[in-house]
Amino acid sequence: MSSTRHQPAPTHPDGPGPSGRHVDTVSITQLQPADHAAFLALLDLADEEGVPEEVEDLLTLPPLGQPFTHGPALCLTAHTPRTASPVGAVFATLSDWAFQQPMNPILAYLITTTILYTNALAVAPDHRHKGIARTLLTEVETRARDTGYRLATLHHAPELTDFYASLGYTSARQVLAVFPSGVRAMPPSSYLTAVKPLDPDVRVHTVPGAPAPVVTGLLPDCDLPAHMS
Ligand SMILES: CC(C)(COP(=O)(O)OP(=O)(O)OC[C@H]1O[C@@H](n2cnc3c(N)ncnc32)[C@H](O)[C@@H]1OP(=O)(O)O)[C@@H](O)C(=O)NCCC(=O)NCCS
């Protein structure tokens, strides 16, 4: 897979985009060594507590196969023609959530290979509201879908619910998922959890009486249990 993808939209460098907003052509690139510091500085914008040291360590690793670029992480940057440094960054990786559940480790491994978690997404303040975050996240989803991932997840602040809904995410305080071992709650967070199916067999159900949306179809035969149907 090419490490750089030029986005067809926005299509008018330096001119107004379809919504009338001022836009630049943006290219999405796999993180390059020269941009490590700028990448980490951008990710800092997305996390009040700063980027964990482990993230920096991952940047030295060779990719663990597609869709990853650095160890088990997918690190992409957004560039515009007029800036030397990246103006946007996204960091996505595996979720270790299944391994924290009381379930067979082989099952936990299989679940881990179905879900891609976007840990951090950020755009430089001067370049916001031009569709750059949308473009970065869409690229993460495309690469995840192309390599067999079935669900995209992330956590976000409540004020971004409409933004993520416009990209196809369902957000809630808690999200449940059906597995052969039963219905499990996805990782808890002080933020909202958002989920988006990447495969037509995966669905997010709003079940009357259930405490949260329910994800089905991540693994074969993981349908809604009878008491929820
Ligand atoms: C959130 C963020 C990544 C959006 O980047 P962006 O490139 O401006 O996003 P896009 O242009 O693709 O989409 C913009 C839309 O996001 C939504 N949005 C962005 N910031 C928002 C906020 N603070 N409150 C409500 N909606 C917001 C709006 O719907 C906005 O639409 P508009 O431009 O018509 O107003 C950027 O504001 C940022 O880096 N914030 C700090 C880090 C952060 O909060 N990251 C998200 C962690 S989950």
The ligand as an SDF file (V2000), in Angstrom:
LIG
                    3D

 48 50  0  0  0  0  0  0  0  0999 V2000
  -11.4230   17.9060   17.0730 C   0  0  0  0  0  0  0  0  0  0  0  0
  -10.4200   18.2610   15.9880 C   0  0  0  0  0  0  0  0  0  0  0  0
   -9.4870   17.0690   15.7380 C   0  0  0  0  0  0  0  0  0  0  0  0
  -11.1790   18.5960   14.7040 C   0  0  0  0  0  0  0  0  0  0  0  0
  -10.2470   18.8630   13.6740 O   0  0  0  0  0  0  0  0  0  0  0  0
  -10.7040   19.6300   12.3300 P   0  0  0  0  0  0  0  0  0  0  0  0
   -9.6950   19.3610   11.2820 O   0  0  0  0  0  0  0  0  0  0  0  0
  -11.0260   21.0210   12.6350 O   0  0  0  0  0  0  0  0  0  0  0  0
  -12.0470   18.8320   12.0060 O   0  0  0  0  0  0  0  0  0  0  0  0
  -12.8430   18.8810   10.6360 P   0  0  0  0  0  0  0  0  0  0  0  0
  -12.5480   20.1410    9.8990 O   0  0  0  0  0  0  0  0  0  0  0  0
  -12.6630   17.5900    9.9050 O   0  0  0  0  0  0  0  0  0  0  0  0
  -14.3100   18.9190   11.1910 O   0  0  0  0  0  0  0  0  0  0  0  0
  -14.6720   20.0780   11.8990 C   0  0  0  0  0  0  0  0  0  0  0  0
  -15.9150   19.7530   12.6680 C   0  0  0  0  0  0  0  0  0  0  0  0
  -15.5740   19.1550   13.9200 O   0  0  0  0  0  0  0  0  0  0  0  0
  -16.5370   19.5660   14.8970 C   0  0  0  0  0  0  0  0  0  0  0  0
  -15.8200   20.2050   15.9970 N   0  0  0  0  0  0  0  0  0  0  0  0
  -14.4970   20.4400   16.0530 C   0  0  0  0  0  0  0  0  0  0  0  0
  -14.1870   20.9680   17.2480 N   0  0  0  0  0  0  0  0  0  0  0  0
  -15.3320   21.0620   17.9350 C   0  0  0  0  0  0  0  0  0  0  0  0
  -15.6790   21.5100   19.2290 C   0  0  0  0  0  0  0  0  0  0  0  0
  -14.7510   21.9690   20.0830 N   0  0  0  0  0  0  0  0  0  0  0  0
  -16.9640   21.4810   19.6080 N   0  0  0  0  0  0  0  0  0  0  0  0
  -17.9150   20.9950   18.7730 C   0  0  0  0  0  0  0  0  0  0  0  0
  -17.6460   20.5440   17.5230 N   0  0  0  0  0  0  0  0  0  0  0  0
  -16.3790   20.5870   17.1220 C   0  0  0  0  0  0  0  0  0  0  0  0
  -17.5050   20.5060   14.2240 C   0  0  0  0  0  0  0  0  0  0  0  0
  -18.5730   19.6990   13.7550 O   0  0  0  0  0  0  0  0  0  0  0  0
  -16.6860   20.9920   13.0310 C   0  0  0  0  0  0  0  0  0  0  0  0
  -17.5000   21.3880   11.9650 O   0  0  0  0  0  0  0  0  0  0  0  0
  -17.3570   22.9160   11.4220 P   0  0  0  0  0  0  0  0  0  0  0  0
  -15.9720   23.0350   10.8700 O   0  0  0  0  0  0  0  0  0  0  0  0
  -18.4340   22.9950   10.3930 O   0  0  0  0  0  0  0  0  0  0  0  0
  -17.5600   23.7870   12.6310 O   0  0  0  0  0  0  0  0  0  0  0  0
   -9.5730   19.5130   16.3650 C   0  0  0  0  0  0  0  0  0  0  0  0
  -10.4590   20.5470   16.7880 O   0  0  0  0  0  0  0  0  0  0  0  0
   -8.5490   19.2620   17.4620 C   0  0  0  0  0  0  0  0  0  0  0  0
   -7.4220   18.8680   17.1660 O   0  0  0  0  0  0  0  0  0  0  0  0
   -8.9490   19.4720   18.7300 N   0  0  0  0  0  0  0  0  0  0  0  0
   -8.0390   19.2320   19.8530 C   0  0  0  0  0  0  0  0  0  0  0  0
   -7.7640   17.7540   20.0360 C   0  0  0  0  0  0  0  0  0  0  0  0
   -9.0510   16.9570   20.1780 C   0  0  0  0  0  0  0  0  0  0  0  0
   -9.9790   17.3430   20.8650 O   0  0  0  0  0  0  0  0  0  0  0  0
   -9.0610   15.7900   19.5010 N   0  0  0  0  0  0  0  0  0  0  0  0
  -10.1960   14.8990   19.4910 C   0  0  0  0  0  0  0  0  0  0  0  0
   -9.9420   13.8130   20.4610 C   0  0  0  0  0  0  0  0  0  0  0  0
  -11.2300   12.6020   20.3180 S   0  0  0  0  0  0  0  0  0  0  0  0
  1  2  1  0
  2  3  1  0
  2  4  1  0
  2 36  1  0
  4  5  1  0
  5  6  1  0
  6  7  2  0
  6  8  1  0
  6  9  1  0
  9 10  1  0
 10 11  2  0
 10 12  1  0
 10 13  1  0
 13 14  1  0
 14 15  1  0
 15 16  1  0
 15 30  1  0
 16 17  1  0
 17 18  1  0
 17 28  1  0
 18 19  1  0
 18 27  1  0
 19 20  2  0
 20 21  1  0
 21 22  1  0
 21 27  2  0
 22 23  1  0
 22 24  2  0
 24 25  1  0
 25 26  2  0
 26 27  1  0
 28 29  1  0
 28 30  1  0
 30 31  1  0
 31 32  1  0
 32 33  2  0
 32 34  1  0
 32 35  1  0
 36 37  1  0
 36 38  1  0
 38 39  2  0
 38 40  1  0
 40 41  1  0
 41 42  1  0
 42 43  1  0
 43 44  2  0
 43 45  1  0
 45 46  1  0
 46 47  1  0
 47 48  1  0
M  END
$$$$
